Amino acid sequence: MNCPKEDKLTQYVDDLLTEQEHAQLNIHLKTCDNCRGIVQLFKDEQQFLIETLQTQTLPDNFASLVLEQLEPYVPKIARRKSRPWKRALLLAAGIVFALGLTATLSPTFAQFIGGMFSTEQVDKGLRMAAEKGLEERVNLEVNDQGLTLKVEDIFVDSSRVAISIQIIDENGIAQRPNINDSNRNNRISVTGYNGKNNIGIGYHMDRGRDYNLIQVPLNEDDLENITIKLNFVEMNGKIGKWKLEVPVDLTNSSLYTTSTPLNNMTKNIDGITINLKEIQFASSSTTLLYETSFLMEEQAVIDEQVKSIVEKFGEDVSTFGIYNTFIHYHLENEQNKSIFKHHPFFTNQPWDNGLILSSGRNGGLLGYTVSKESFVPQKVDSKLTFVLDGVYKSVPSNYSVKFNPKKIKDVPVSFEYEGNLVSITNAELQTSVKQGDSSILQIVMEGRKEDDAAELGVWALMDDTGKSYVRLANDSTKTEKENNNSYKRTINFLTDGLEETPKELTLHLLSVSRYQELQDKWKVPLYK
């Protein structure tokens, strides 16, 4: 599956894409668990920043007031053990390399003393690692147009790489970073080397008041190094050229990591197999590795159903991510207290505050998913226990509903499906104002979903001539909780390819996700 770059996903969250790009990306998100998770993290990040920026800040002269009371700091050689770090000579014209400690006055006291990894902008796991002195100050800089792009600190462990970015004006004052995402020439790329090949790697950028943070999840076990390339042409309203390469040696990334194999502890529930592989304890996170898949008998039935769907709607039906397996679980400490909860992205539950990263990749078979969840580690070593609460499976559906798009606004069509009460209230063909762009059909559904109802998945559309339109994207879903047992929902579906509004359309539900809760919880100790 070809996933979009993360800058494209950030533009999606920030509503910076064209209507057609937005619709096309929605199509991909319907079938890609990993990208959906990243988009959700971006949305959570936006909400966090909104709440953070509304909090009371320190006075502008707070740093100077405190610094007046401090004794001068005399740096010592080998003050702490530094993580091995390869510094590469950058040969691009105009690039300034600043190696060693620099005294750049910043507007916040925490920034001056400990850098970004000591601030509330990073997750608790990174702050805990910074308290142990595991970050490395590198101070890589490039200057143009009176602005300095600076990579100040870097952190590396077996779960991720993180770097902090500053933008400093000509007076040496750190500005709030504003890297224009809508400018396609502003690029960030990450390349990993495994001893044989270079491979592209995804990244995530958090935007803050004094710093930006770039995080690279290390999902590949055999990487020897990665290179983070920053290539910006527009920053903080100025046009110029800022290029930096940040080489990261991963040779000793597991130096502070311990792992406990779980010996393929396996459980079969409701046609799903759960296989626990390993738990890893890194300096900034604790990571659980596991696999889920359909049982052989269930797999055979689903394969036949998918074959029929492909015959009816064509090869354009993407099966990866549509039919899949998921689990709902939590982790308990020795006092039987829950310290972390995990659930699939499509549920109505909020993300656990301790979640750092959730990723999954297809294991080669339909419904076979290799998953990793990283969460904030415990300050005190604790014997954790895995507790399985239930399982989700997304399987084929044969439900369909017909309606007249020209009359639907006056005569809505309602239906009920597995706890979902839905009314189709509008279907409108929107002609694109841009030459060459196809028209987009928007279908609006409104209704209510019971708390324990099935989750409606991917839809396909068929007109009155039998022509199918499987690239029907779920453009947006607004969910509002009515009470403890139900949710009010408004769903907007988009598709393209129709030149005019037909007399009859049929919506075919291709997938549905159902939850099976365990009354007798499956518990597995995550320690020897």
DAPENOR-V504347 format. One record per residue. N is the residue number from 1. RES is the residue in three letters. NEAR is the number of other ideal C-beta (glycine too) atoms within 10 Angstrom. Layout:
n=<N | N>
res=<RES | RES>
near=<NEAR | NEAR>
This chain:
n=<1 | 2 | 3 | 4 | 5 | 6 | 7 | 8 | 9 | 10 | 11 | 12 | 13 | 14 | 15 | 16 | 17 | 18 | 19 | 20 | 21 | 22 | 23 | 24 | 25 | 26 | 27 | 28 | 29 | 30 | 31 | 32 | 33 | 34 | 35 | 36 | 37 | 38 | 39 | 40 | 41 | 42 | 43 | 44 | 45 | 46 | 47 | 48 | 49 | 50 | 51 | 52 | 53 | 54 | 55 | 56 | 57 | 58 | 59 | 60 | 61 | 62 | 63 | 64 | 65 | 66 | 67 | 68 | 69 | 70 | 71 | 72 | 73 | 74 | 75 | 76 | 77 | 78 | 79 | 80 | 81 | 82 | 83 | 84 | 85 | 86 | 87 | 88 | 89 | 90 | 91 | 92 | 93 | 94 | 95 | 96 | 97 | 98 | 99 | 100 | 101 | 102 | 103 | 104 | 105 | 106 | 107 | 108 | 109 | 110 | 111 | 112 | 113 | 114 | 115 | 116 | 117 | 118 | 119 | 120 | 121 | 122 | 123 | 124 | 125 | 126 | 127 | 128 | 129 | 130 | 131 | 132 | 133 | 134 | 135 | 136 | 137 | 138 | 139 | 140 | 141 | 142 | 143 | 144 | 145 | 146 | 147 | 148 | 149 | 150 | 151 | 152 | 153 | 154 | 155 | 156 | 157 | 158 | 159 | 160 | 161 | 162 | 163 | 164 | 165 | 166 | 167 | 168 | 169 | 170 | 171 | 172 | 173 | 174 | 175 | 176 | 177 | 178 | 179 | 180 | 181 | 182 | 183 | 184 | 185 | 186 | 187 | 188 | 189 | 190 | 191 | 192 | 193 | 194 | 195 | 196 | 197 | 198 | 199 | 200 | 201 | 202 | 203 | 204 | 205 | 206 | 207 | 208 | 209 | 210 | 211 | 212 | 213 | 214 | 215 | 216 | 217 | 218 | 219 | 220 | 221 | 222 | 223 | 224 | 225 | 226 | 227 | 228 | 229 | 230 | 231 | 232 | 233 | 234 | 235 | 236 | 237 | 238 | 239 | 240 | 241 | 242 | 243 | 244 | 245 | 246 | 247 | 248 | 249 | 250 | 251 | 252 | 253 | 254 | 255 | 256 | 257 | 258 | 259 | 260 | 261 | 262 | 263 | 264 | 265 | 266 | 267 | 268 | 269 | 270 | 271 | 272 | 273 | 274 | 275 | 276 | 277 | 278 | 279 | 280 | 281 | 282 | 283 | 284 | 285 | 286 | 287 | 288 | 289 | 290 | 291 | 292 | 293 | 294 | 295 | 296 | 297 | 298 | 299 | 300 | 301 | 302 | 303 | 304 | 305 | 306 | 307 | 308 | 309 | 310 | 311 | 312 | 313 | 314 | 315 | 316 | 317 | 318 | 319 | 320 | 321 | 322 | 323 | 324 | 325 | 326 | 327 | 328 | 329 | 330 | 331 | 332 | 333 | 334 | 335 | 336 | 337 | 338 | 339 | 340 | 341 | 342 | 343 | 344 | 345 | 346 | 347 | 348 | 349 | 350 | 351 | 352 | 353 | 354 | 355 | 356 | 357 | 358 | 359 | 360 | 361 | 362 | 363 | 364 | 365 | 366 | 367 | 368 | 369 | 370 | 371 | 372 | 373 | 374 | 375 | 376 | 377 | 378 | 379 | 380 | 381 | 382 | 383 | 384 | 385 | 386 | 387 | 388 | 389 | 390 | 391 | 392 | 393 | 394 | 395 | 396 | 397 | 398 | 399 | 400 | 401 | 402 | 403 | 404 | 405 | 406 | 407 | 408 | 409 | 410 | 411 | 412 | 413 | 414 | 415 | 416 | 417 | 418 | 419 | 420 | 421 | 422 | 423 | 424 | 425 | 426 | 427 | 428 | 429 | 430 | 431 | 432 | 433 | 434 | 435 | 436 | 437 | 438 | 439 | 440 | 441 | 442 | 443 | 444 | 445 | 446 | 447 | 448 | 449 | 450 | 451 | 452 | 453 | 454 | 455 | 456 | 457 | 458 | 459 | 460 | 461 | 462 | 463 | 464 | 465 | 466 | 467 | 468 | 469 | 470 | 471 | 472 | 473 | 474 | 475 | 476 | 477 | 478 | 479 | 480 | 481 | 482 | 483 | 484 | 485 | 486 | 487 | 488 | 489 | 490 | 491 | 492 | 493 | 494 | 495 | 496 | 497 | 498 | 499 | 500 | 501 | 502 | 503 | 504 | 505 | 506 | 507 | 508 | 509 | 510 | 511 | 512 | 513 | 514 | 515 | 516 | 517 | 518 | 519 | 520 | 521 | 522 | 523 | 524 | 525 | 526 | 527 | 528>
res=<MET | ASN | CYS | PRO | LYS | GLU | ASP | LYS | LEU | THR | GLN | TYR | VAL | ASP | ASP | LEU | LEU | THR | GLU | GLN | GLU | HIS | ALA | GLN | LEU | ASN | ILE | HIS | LEU | LYS | THR | CYS | ASP | ASN | CYS | ARG | GLY | ILE | VAL | GLN | LEU | PHE | LYS | ASP | GLU | GLN | GLN | PHE | LEU | ILE | GLU | THR | LEU | GLN | THR | GLN | THR | LEU | PRO | ASP | ASN | PHE | ALA | SER | LEU | VAL | LEU | GLU | GLN | LEU | GLU | PRO | TYR | VAL | PRO | LYS | ILE | ALA | ARG | ARG | LYS | SER | ARG | PRO | TRP | LYS | ARG | ALA | LEU | LEU | LEU | ALA | ALA | GLY | ILE | VAL | PHE | ALA | LEU | GLY | LEU | THR | ALA | THR | LEU | SER | PRO | THR | PHE | ALA | GLN | PHE | ILE | GLY | GLY | MET | PHE | SER | THR | GLU | GLN | VAL | ASP | LYS | GLY | LEU | ARG | MET | ALA | ALA | GLU | LYS | GLY | LEU | GLU | GLU | ARG | VAL | ASN | LEU | GLU | VAL | ASN | ASP | GLN | GLY | LEU | THR | LEU | LYS | VAL | GLU | ASP | ILE | PHE | VAL | ASP | SER | SER | ARG | VAL | ALA | ILE | SER | ILE | GLN | ILE | ILE | ASP | GLU | ASN | GLY | ILE | ALA | GLN | ARG | PRO | ASN | ILE | ASN | ASP | SER | ASN | ARG | ASN | ASN | ARG | ILE | SER | VAL | THR | GLY | TYR | ASN | GLY | LYS | ASN | ASN | ILE | GLY | ILE | GLY | TYR | HIS | MET | ASP | ARG | GLY | ARG | ASP | TYR | ASN | LEU | ILE | GLN | VAL | PRO | LEU | ASN | GLU | ASP | ASP | LEU | GLU | ASN | ILE | THR | ILE | LYS | LEU | ASN | PHE | VAL | GLU | MET | ASN | GLY | LYS | ILE | GLY | LYS | TRP | LYS | LEU | GLU | VAL | PRO | VAL | ASP | LEU | THR | ASN | SER | SER | LEU | TYR | THR | THR | SER | THR | PRO | LEU | ASN | ASN | MET | THR | LYS | ASN | ILE | ASP | GLY | ILE | THR | ILE | ASN | LEU | LYS | GLU | ILE | GLN | PHE | ALA | SER | SER | SER | THR | THR | LEU | LEU | TYR | GLU | THR | SER | PHE | LEU | MET | GLU | GLU | GLN | ALA | VAL | ILE | ASP | GLU | GLN | VAL | LYS | SER | ILE | VAL | GLU | LYS | PHE | GLY | GLU | ASP | VAL | SER | THR | PHE | GLY | ILE | TYR | ASN | THR | PHE | ILE | HIS | TYR | HIS | LEU | GLU | ASN | GLU | GLN | ASN | LYS | SER | ILE | PHE | LYS | HIS | HIS | PRO | PHE | PHE | THR | ASN | GLN | PRO | TRP | ASP | ASN | GLY | LEU | ILE | LEU | SER | SER | GLY | ARG | ASN | GLY | GLY | LEU | LEU | GLY | TYR | THR | VAL | SER | LYS | GLU | SER | PHE | VAL | PRO | GLN | LYS | VAL | ASP | SER | LYS | LEU | THR | PHE | VAL | LEU | ASP | GLY | VAL | TYR | LYS | SER | VAL | PRO | SER | ASN | TYR | SER | VAL | LYS | PHE | ASN | PRO | LYS | LYS | ILE | LYS | ASP | VAL | PRO | VAL | SER | PHE | GLU | TYR | GLU | GLY | ASN | LEU | VAL | SER | ILE | THR | ASN | ALA | GLU | LEU | GLN | THR | SER | VAL | LYS | GLN | GLY | ASP | SER | SER | ILE | LEU | GLN | ILE | VAL | MET | GLU | GLY | ARG | LYS | GLU | ASP | ASP | ALA | ALA | GLU | LEU | GLY | VAL | TRP | ALA | LEU | MET | ASP | ASP | THR | GLY | LYS | SER | TYR | VAL | ARG | LEU | ALA | ASN | ASP | SER | THR | LYS | THR | GLU | LYS | GLU | ASN | ASN | ASN | SER | TYR | LYS | ARG | THR | ILE | ASN | PHE | LEU | THR | ASP | GLY | LEU | GLU | GLU | THR | PRO | LYS | GLU | LEU | THR | LEU | HIS | LEU | LEU | SER | VAL | SER | ARG | TYR | GLN | GLU | LEU | GLN | ASP | LYS | TRP | LYS | VAL | PRO | LEU | TYR | LYS>
near=<12 | 5 | 14 | 18 | 14 | 19 | 20 | 17 | 23 | 19 | 20 | 21 | 17 | 13 | 7 | 15 | 18 | 12 | 16 | 16 | 15 | 18 | 21 | 17 | 21 | 21 | 20 | 21 | 19 | 21 | 19 | 22 | 23 | 18 | 22 | 18 | 18 | 26 | 19 | 15 | 21 | 19 | 12 | 14 | 18 | 14 | 9 | 14 | 15 | 9 | 9 | 13 | 11 | 7 | 7 | 4 | 11 | 13 | 8 | 9 | 10 | 13 | 19 | 11 | 11 | 13 | 13 | 8 | 6 | 8 | 5 | 5 | 9 | 5 | 7 | 7 | 4 | 6 | 8 | 10 | 9 | 12 | 20 | 13 | 14 | 11 | 12 | 11 | 7 | 15 | 7 | 11 | 7 | 11 | 19 | 14 | 14 | 17 | 11 | 8 | 9 | 13 | 8 | 17 | 14 | 20 | 18 | 17 | 15 | 16 | 23 | 17 | 14 | 16 | 21 | 27 | 24 | 18 | 20 | 12 | 23 | 23 | 22 | 17 | 24 | 28 | 18 | 18 | 23 | 21 | 13 | 11 | 13 | 21 | 26 | 16 | 14 | 20 | 16 | 24 | 21 | 23 | 17 | 19 | 14 | 12 | 20 | 22 | 26 | 24 | 21 | 25 | 22 | 22 | 26 | 28 | 25 | 22 | 26 | 24 | 24 | 24 | 28 | 28 | 25 | 24 | 22 | 21 | 13 | 10 | 8 | 12 | 11 | 22 | 17 | 15 | 19 | 14 | 20 | 16 | 17 | 11 | 14 | 11 | 11 | 17 | 14 | 17 | 14 | 20 | 14 | 22 | 15 | 14 | 8 | 8 | 7 | 11 | 13 | 11 | 19 | 18 | 21 | 19 | 19 | 20 | 20 | 21 | 17 | 20 | 27 | 19 | 24 | 21 | 21 | 19 | 22 | 24 | 18 | 12 | 8 | 10 | 19 | 13 | 16 | 24 | 17 | 21 | 14 | 21 | 15 | 23 | 17 | 17 | 22 | 16 | 9 | 15 | 12 | 16 | 16 | 25 | 18 | 22 | 18 | 22 | 16 | 23 | 15 | 21 | 13 | 13 | 23 | 16 | 15 | 16 | 15 | 10 | 14 | 14 | 12 | 20 | 10 | 11 | 16 | 12 | 15 | 11 | 16 | 16 | 20 | 20 | 20 | 21 | 15 | 22 | 16 | 16 | 21 | 19 | 19 | 23 | 20 | 29 | 28 | 24 | 24 | 22 | 18 | 22 | 18 | 22 | 22 | 23 | 16 | 9 | 9 | 19 | 18 | 10 | 14 | 20 | 16 | 10 | 15 | 19 | 11 | 11 | 21 | 14 | 10 | 15 | 17 | 11 | 8 | 11 | 19 | 17 | 19 | 14 | 23 | 21 | 24 | 26 | 27 | 24 | 23 | 20 | 23 | 17 | 24 | 18 | 15 | 10 | 7 | 8 | 9 | 11 | 18 | 20 | 19 | 21 | 21 | 22 | 16 | 17 | 13 | 12 | 12 | 9 | 16 | 19 | 12 | 21 | 19 | 23 | 21 | 23 | 17 | 24 | 15 | 18 | 14 | 8 | 11 | 18 | 27 | 17 | 19 | 18 | 20 | 20 | 22 | 25 | 24 | 21 | 23 | 16 | 9 | 6 | 9 | 18 | 11 | 22 | 16 | 22 | 18 | 19 | 16 | 17 | 26 | 22 | 23 | 25 | 22 | 21 | 21 | 11 | 14 | 14 | 17 | 12 | 18 | 16 | 20 | 14 | 12 | 19 | 13 | 7 | 9 | 16 | 17 | 13 | 16 | 11 | 16 | 16 | 14 | 20 | 16 | 21 | 14 | 25 | 16 | 14 | 24 | 14 | 15 | 12 | 9 | 14 | 7 | 9 | 5 | 6 | 14 | 15 | 15 | 21 | 22 | 15 | 23 | 18 | 25 | 17 | 20 | 17 | 21 | 13 | 13 | 12 | 20 | 19 | 19 | 25 | 22 | 23 | 25 | 22 | 23 | 20 | 18 | 12 | 7 | 8 | 11 | 18 | 18 | 23 | 20 | 25 | 22 | 17 | 20 | 12 | 13 | 11 | 11 | 9 | 11 | 12 | 8 | 6 | 10 | 16 | 18 | 14 | 20 | 14 | 19 | 16 | 22 | 22 | 23 | 21 | 16 | 18 | 9 | 7 | 15 | 19 | 10 | 13 | 23 | 15 | 22 | 20 | 19 | 28 | 22 | 21 | 20 | 15 | 19 | 13 | 11 | 16 | 5 | 6 | 13 | 17 | 10 | 18 | 12 | 20 | 12 | 6>
